[in-house]
Amino acid sequence: MTDPAIDAPPIDAEALRERALTTLTTARTRTTLLTSCVEDPDLTAQHSPLMSPLVWDLAHIGNQEELWLLRAVAGRDAMRPEIDGLYDAFEHPRSERPTLPLLPPAEARAYAAEVRGRVMDLLESADFHGTRLTQAGFAFGMIAQHEQQHDETMLITHQLRKGPQALTAPDPEPVPLYTGPAEVLVPAGPFTMGTSTEPWALDNERPAHRREVASFHIDTTPVTNGAYQAFIEDGGYDNERWWTAEGWAHVRKNSLYAPLFWRRDGKQWLRRRFGVTEVVPPDEPVVHVCWYEADAYARWAGRRLPTEAEWEKAARHDPATGRSTRYPWGDADPAPEHANLGQRHLRPAPAGSYPAGESPLGVRQLIGDVWEWTASDFLPYPGFQAFPYKEYSEVFFGPEYKVLRGGSFAVDQVACRGTFRNWDYPIRRQIFSGFRTARSAGDV
């Protein structure tokens, strides 16, 4: 069978080289920031059993870069084969990683830097065709995305760590209170879901395929803290009717009463955000809620979570042309006016921000700010093929995981697009997760 990647049209090698260089450098700059803003004891400590020590992520980033770029692409011998097992995410769960003989911070930095130096040499003469790994620089793009995904994971660890503020960033630009339509009608009909042409798309985003979607309404913006507080004040966490059986059991067992990092202080709600305690801003998208909480809110509001297909149609379908775009605003790469991405800020932007980033149907903030829970289980698309290894996606397919879409303020643009799929357990709240709601067109 002909491999469409190998038979792809000619590519601009120098443009690809520049893109790979830029994305790899951007990722490493961020990794350095996240691992240099605290002292070594904070790097080697485990700040939550849900997360690895920061020093594990640092060396794992270097190890994966060596495995795929220096060994798989360049065919070179292993630099330090004895550490492969230590940094195999499937061999050691996060909870046991602090007990492993990990590289200390200085050695981890030196190893990652040595790998990167060799990768830069490889990039200068890289051949961007011939195999699926090398076609259009896929392996370089995969590694840049991998590092940025771990940067987001490390940012989550920073949010979980106790102690004084270690990271700073400017707040998003203030915007007038959003007063536009609360929801948008997405008309019925087919659309193209997924992609077969995005060169750095990962296996679970492929292939492009036709989906029929009934008409539905979807929130124009993500659900805000203020709206979520109304659910809390109405006894949402105390009323079993809004919760699935599993969700209600989870709420009772863990005594949940508000999003993670929130606490009540008299008549107001406070939250802890990267070492700073502040009043919960009512106009920001709610963040740090699990799937069960998002689903319960939607039921309380007389609505539901959108399916993954509904979310993607709202984000990518252009009714004027009938085609699916790369992003809600079109095919251009994200710019600062489009979305809140890349840890440029350390919080979501107010609801209604980024009008330049809205979809053709008028839906806003579908990319950036908060990951958005959907109603869908994480399942393969028709015609899915695992590549380059089953452990990236295939081993996670099933009803245990729910799909999140859109990316958060902690996601870099290289790891975020209209087809990108994230997934997690429905109990997870430490991630930068929010949601928006939907309703079928016939519902009142």
C-alpha positions in Angstrom: 0.0 0.0 0.0 1.4 3.4 -0.9 2.3 5.6 2.1 0.7 9.1 1.4 3.3 10.7 3.7 6.2 9.4 1.6 4.5 10.4 -1.7 3.6 13.9 -0.4 4.3 16.9 -2.7 7.7 18.6 -2.5 8.4 20.5 0.7 10.4 23.6 1.5 13.3 22.1 3.5 14.7 25.4 4.8 11.3 26.6 6.0 10.8 23.3 7.8 14.3 23.5 9.3 13.4 27.0 10.6 10.1 25.9 12.0 11.7 22.9 13.8 14.5 25.1 15.2 12.0 27.7 16.4 9.7 25.2 18.1 12.5 23.2 19.7 14.1 26.4 21.0 10.8 27.8 22.3 10.2 24.6 24.2 13.6 24.5 25.7 13.5 28.1 26.8 10.2 27.3 28.6 11.7 24.1 30.2 14.6 26.1 31.5 12.3 28.7 33.0 10.2 26.0 34.8 13.2 24.2 36.2 15.4 27.2 37.1 12.9 29.4 39.0 13.1 27.1 42.1 16.0 25.6 44.1 17.1 22.0 43.7 15.1 20.6 46.6 11.9 21.8 44.8 13.1 20.0 41.7 13.7 16.7 43.4 10.6 16.8 45.7 7.3 15.2 44.7 4.8 18.0 45.2 1.8 15.7 44.7 1.5 11.9 44.2 -0.3 12.8 40.9 2.9 14.4 39.5 6.5 13.5 38.9 9.4 15.4 40.5 10.3 18.2 38.1 13.8 16.7 37.7 12.2 13.5 36.3 10.4 15.5 33.6 13.6 17.4 32.8 15.6 14.2 32.1 12.6 12.4 30.5 12.4 15.3 27.9 16.1 14.7 27.0 15.7 11.0 26.9 12.7 11.0 24.6 14.6 13.5 22.3 17.6 11.2 22.2 15.4 8.1 21.6 13.5 9.5 18.6 15.8 12.0 17.0 19.3 10.7 17.6 18.6 7.0 17.7 15.4 6.5 15.5 16.1 9.2 12.9 19.9 9.5 12.9 20.6 5.8 13.8 23.1 6.7 16.5 24.0 4.6 19.5 22.5 5.3 22.9 24.3 7.9 24.9 23.2 6.5 28.3 21.3 3.3 27.8 21.3 2.6 31.5 18.8 5.4 32.2 16.2 4.4 29.6 14.2 2.4 32.1 14.2 5.2 34.7 12.5 7.6 32.3 10.1 5.2 30.7 6.7 6.6 31.6 5.0 3.2 31.2 7.5 1.3 33.3 7.3 3.5 36.4 4.0 5.3 37.6 4.4 8.8 38.8 3.9 7.8 42.4 7.0 5.7 42.5 9.4 8.0 40.5 10.8 9.8 43.6 12.2 6.4 44.8 14.2 5.8 41.6 17.9 6.7 41.2 17.2 9.7 39.1 19.8 12.0 37.6 20.3 14.9 40.0 19.4 18.4 38.7 22.9 19.4 37.4 23.4 16.0 35.7 19.8 16.1 34.2 20.4 19.6 32.8 23.8 18.5 31.3 22.3 15.4 29.7 19.4 17.3 28.2 21.8 20.0 26.9 24.1 17.5 25.4 21.2 15.8 23.6 20.0 19.1 22.3 23.4 20.1 21.0 23.6 16.9 19.0 20.0 17.4 17.7 20.9 20.9 16.5 23.8 19.4 14.5 21.4 16.8 13.1 18.8 19.4 12.1 21.3 21.3 10.0 21.5 18.4 7.6 18.2 16.7 8.2 16.4 15.1 5.2 12.7 15.8 5.5 11.4 12.9 3.3 11.8 9.2 2.9 10.1 7.8 5.9 7.0 8.7 8.0 9.2 9.8 10.8 11.2 12.2 8.7 8.6 13.3 6.2 7.9 17.1 6.7 10.0 17.0 9.9 7.4 15.0 11.8 9.9 13.6 14.3 11.1 17.1 15.2 7.5 18.3 15.5 6.6 15.3 17.7 9.5 16.0 20.0 8.7 19.7 20.2 5.1 18.8 21.1 6.3 16.3 23.7 8.5 18.8 25.4 5.7 21.4 25.5 3.3 18.8 26.9 5.7 18.1 29.7 6.1 21.9 30.2 2.4 22.1 30.8 2.7 19.1 33.2 5.5 20.9 35.0 3.4 24.1 35.2 0.7 22.0 36.9 3.3 20.8 39.4 4.1 24.5 40.1 0.5 25.1 40.7 0.4 22.2 43.2 3.6 23.1 45.0 3.3 24.9 48.4 5.4 27.9 49.1 6.0 31.4 47.7 5.4 32.5 44.2 8.1 31.3 41.8 6.6 32.2 38.4 5.3 35.5 37.2 3.6 36.7 34.0 1.5 39.7 33.0 -2.2 39.4 33.2 -4.3 39.3 30.0 -5.5 42.6 28.7 -8.7 43.7 30.4 -11.8 43.6 28.2 -15.3 45.0 28.5 -17.8 42.6 30.2 -19.0 40.3 27.4 -22.7 41.1 26.6 -23.0 39.3 23.3 -25.2 36.2 22.6 -24.9 33.5 25.2 -25.0 30.7 22.7 -24.6 30.0 19.0 -26.6 27.8 16.7 -24.5 25.2 14.8 -26.6 24.0 11.9 -27.1 20.3 11.1 -25.1 18.6 8.4 -21.8 16.9 7.6 -18.3 18.3 8.3 -14.8 17.0 8.0 -13.4 15.9 11.4 -9.7 15.1 12.0 -6.9 15.6 9.5 -4.9 13.8 7.0 -2.9 16.8 5.9 -1.6 18.5 9.0 2.1 17.4 8.9 2.7 17.4 12.6 -0.7 16.1 13.7 -0.5 13.1 16.0 -1.9 9.7 15.3 -5.2 10.1 17.3 -6.1 13.2 15.1 -6.0 11.1 12.0 -7.5 10.4 9.5 -9.8 13.0 8.2 -13.4 11.6 8.0 -16.9 12.8 7.4 -19.2 13.2 10.4 -22.9 14.0 10.4 -23.9 16.3 13.3 -27.5 17.3 14.2 -28.1 21.0 14.8 -27.2 22.2 18.3 -26.5 25.3 20.4 -23.2 25.8 22.1 -22.1 28.4 24.6 -20.4 31.4 23.0 -17.7 31.4 25.7 -16.5 28.9 28.4 -18.5 28.8 31.6 -17.2 31.5 34.0 -16.4 31.4 37.7 -19.4 33.6 38.4 -21.8 31.2 36.6 -20.2 28.3 38.4 -20.6 30.0 41.8 -24.3 30.2 41.1 -24.3 26.4 40.9 -22.4 26.2 44.2 -24.7 28.6 45.9 -27.8 26.7 44.7 -26.5 23.6 46.5 -25.1 22.0 43.4 -22.6 19.9 45.4 -25.3 18.7 47.8 -28.0 17.6 45.3 -27.6 14.1 43.9 -30.0 14.8 41.0 -27.3 16.7 39.0 -24.7 14.0 39.2 -24.0 10.7 37.6 -23.8 7.8 40.1 -20.0 7.7 39.7 -19.8 11.4 40.1 -22.0 11.6 43.2 -19.9 8.8 44.8 -16.7 10.7 44.0 -18.1 14.0 45.4 -19.2 12.2 48.7 -16.0 10.2 49.1 -13.7 13.3 48.6 -15.9 15.9 50.2 -15.8 18.2 47.1 -17.6 21.5 47.4 -15.9 23.8 44.9 -13.2 23.8 42.2 -9.8 22.7 43.3 -7.8 25.5 45.0 -10.9 27.4 46.0 -12.0 28.2 49.6 -14.7 30.3 51.0 -13.8 33.4 53.1 -16.9 34.8 54.6 -19.2 35.8 51.7 -16.5 35.6 49.0 -14.5 32.9 47.3 -10.7 32.9 47.3 -8.3 30.7 45.2 -4.6 29.9 45.3 -2.9 30.5 41.9 0.8 29.8 41.6 1.5 30.7 45.2 -0.7 33.8 45.3 -4.1 33.9 47.1 -6.7 36.1 45.4 -10.4 36.7 45.1 -11.9 34.4 42.4 -12.5 36.7 39.4 -16.2 36.2 38.3 -15.6 36.9 34.6 -12.8 34.3 34.0 -13.5 30.8 32.7 -13.7 28.4 35.6 -10.7 26.1 35.8 -9.6 23.1 37.8 -12.9 21.2 37.6 -13.2 17.6 36.8 -15.5 16.0 34.2 -18.1 15.0 36.9 -18.3 18.7 38.0 -18.6 19.9 34.5 -21.3 17.4 33.7 -23.2 18.2 36.9 -23.2 21.9 36.2 -24.5 21.3 32.7 -27.4 19.3 34.0 -28.2 21.9 36.7 -28.2 24.5 33.9 -30.7 22.4 31.8 -28.0 21.7 29.3 -25.3 19.1 28.6 -21.6 18.9 27.6 -21.0 19.0 23.8 -19.8 15.8 22.2 -16.3 15.9 20.7 -17.7 16.0 17.2 -19.9 19.0 18.1 -17.0 20.8 19.7 -14.8 20.3 16.6 -17.6 21.3 14.2 -18.2 24.5 16.2 -14.4 25.2 16.1 -13.5 24.3 12.5 -16.5 24.2 10.2 -16.9 27.2 7.9 -20.5 27.1 6.6 -19.7 29.6 3.8 -17.2 27.2 2.2 -18.1 23.9 3.7 -14.5 23.2 4.7 -12.8 22.6 8.0 -10.1 25.1 8.9 -7.0 24.5 11.0 -8.2 26.8 13.7 -11.4 28.7 14.5 -10.1 31.9 12.9 -8.8 30.1 9.7 -5.6 28.4 8.6 -3.0 30.9 10.0 -0.9 29.9 12.9 -2.0 31.4 16.3 -1.0 35.0 17.0 -1.4 36.8 20.3 -4.7 38.4 19.2 -6.2 35.0 18.5 -5.8 33.1 21.7 -4.3 32.8 25.2 -1.5 30.3 24.7 2.1 29.5 25.6 2.2 30.5 29.3 2.1 34.1 28.1 -0.2 34.6 31.0 -0.7 32.5 34.1 -4.5 32.6 34.0 -7.4 32.4 31.6 -8.5 35.6 29.9 -11.9 37.1 30.7 -14.9 35.4 28.9 -15.4 37.1 25.6 -11.8 37.9 24.9 -10.0 37.5 21.6 -12.8 38.4 19.1 -10.2 37.9 16.3 -10.0 34.3 17.3 -13.7 33.4 17.1 -15.0 30.8 14.7 -17.1 31.6 11.5 -20.2 30.9 13.6 -19.1 33.4 16.3 -17.9 31.0 19.0 -15.1 32.5 21.1 -12.1 31.1 23.1 -12.3 27.6 21.6 -8.5 27.6 21.5 -6.5 28.5 24.7 -7.5 29.7 28.1 -8.9 26.3 29.4 -9.1 22.8 28.2 -12.7 22.0 27.7 -14.3 18.7 28.8 -16.5 17.0 26.2 -19.1 14.3 26.7 -17.1 11.8 24.6 -15.0 8.9 25.5 -11.5 8.8 24.0 -11.8 6.5 21.0 -10.0 6.0 17.7 -11.3 7.5 14.5 -12.3 5.2 11.7 -9.1 4.1 9.9 -6.9 4.9 12.9 -3.3 3.6 12.7 -1.0 3.9 15.7 2.2 5.8 14.9 5.0 5.9 15.8 4.2 3.8 18.9 1.0 2.3 20.4 1.6 3.9 23.8 1.0 7.4 22.5 -2.8 6.9 22.0 -3.9 3.3 21.4 -3.4 2.0 24.9 -5.6 4.8 26.3 -8.7 4.2 24.0 -11.8 3.3 26.0 -14.5 4.6 28.3 -12.1 5.2 31.2 -10.9 8.5 29.6 -12.9 11.6 28.6 -11.8 13.9 25.8 -10.8 17.5 26.4 -10.4 20.0 23.5 -9.0 23.4 22.8 -5.9 23.8 24.9 -5.3 26.1 27.9 -3.2 29.1 28.7 -0.5 26.6 29.5 -0.4 25.0 26.0 2.0 26.1 23.4 0.7 26.6 19.8 2.8 23.7 18.5 0.8 21.3 20.7 -2.6 22.9 20.0 -4.8 23.1 16.9 -8.4 22.5 15.9 -7.9 18.8 15.6 -5.8 18.2 18.7 -7.2 15.7 21.2 -6.4 15.6 24.9 -7.8 13.0 27.4 -7.8 12.3 31.1 -9.7 10.5 33.8 -13.1 12.1 34.7 -11.8 12.7 38.3 -8.8 14.8 37.3 -8.9 18.5 38.5 -5.2 19.5 38.8 -5.2 20.0 35.0 -6.1 23.4 33.6 -9.6 22.2 32.7 -12.9 24.0 32.2 -15.8 23.5 29.9 -18.7 25.0 27.9 -22.2 23.6 27.6 -24.5 22.8 24.7 -28.1 21.8 24.0 -29.8 20.1 21.1 -31.6 22.5 18.8 -35.0 21.1 19.7 -34.5 21.5 23.5 -35.8 24.6 25.2 
